[in-house]
Amino acid sequence: MPQLDPSPWFALLVFSWLVFTTIAIPKTLNHEFPNEPAPQTTQTDKTTHWTWSW
């Protein structure tokens, strides 16, 4: 049964992962976002306690 012979499938797997790691991953890592996230303020809003009327 030829599908149980690992030599052609293993070579294809290794070659496809080499292509993936040399082309796709650097393109993904070089992607820049158009808008950088703005830092959030650390100030908290002053709130007042609500006094219940009953």
ChimeraX attribute file (.defattr): number of C-alpha atoms within 10 A of each C-alpha:
attribute: neighborCount
match mode: 1-to-1
recipient: residues
	/A:1	4
	/A:2	7
	/A:3	8
	/A:4	8
	/A:5	9
	/A:6	10
	/A:7	10
	/A:8	11
	/A:9	12
	/A:10	11
	/A:11	11
	/A:12	12
	/A:13	10
	/A:14	11
	/A:15	12
	/A:16	11
	/A:17	12
	/A:18	12
	/A:19	11
	/A:20	12
	/A:21	12
	/A:22	10
	/A:23	11
	/A:24	11
	/A:25	11
	/A:26	11
	/A:27	10
	/A:28	9
	/A:29	8
	/A:30	8
	/A:31	8
	/A:32	8
	/A:33	7
	/A:34	6
	/A:35	6
	/A:36	7
	/A:37	7
	/A:38	6
	/A:39	6
	/A:40	6
	/A:41	6
	/A:42	6
	/A:43	6
	/A:44	6
	/A:45	6
	/A:46	5
	/A:47	6
	/A:48	6
	/A:49	5
	/A:50	6
	/A:51	6
	/A:52	5
	/A:53	4
	/A:54	3
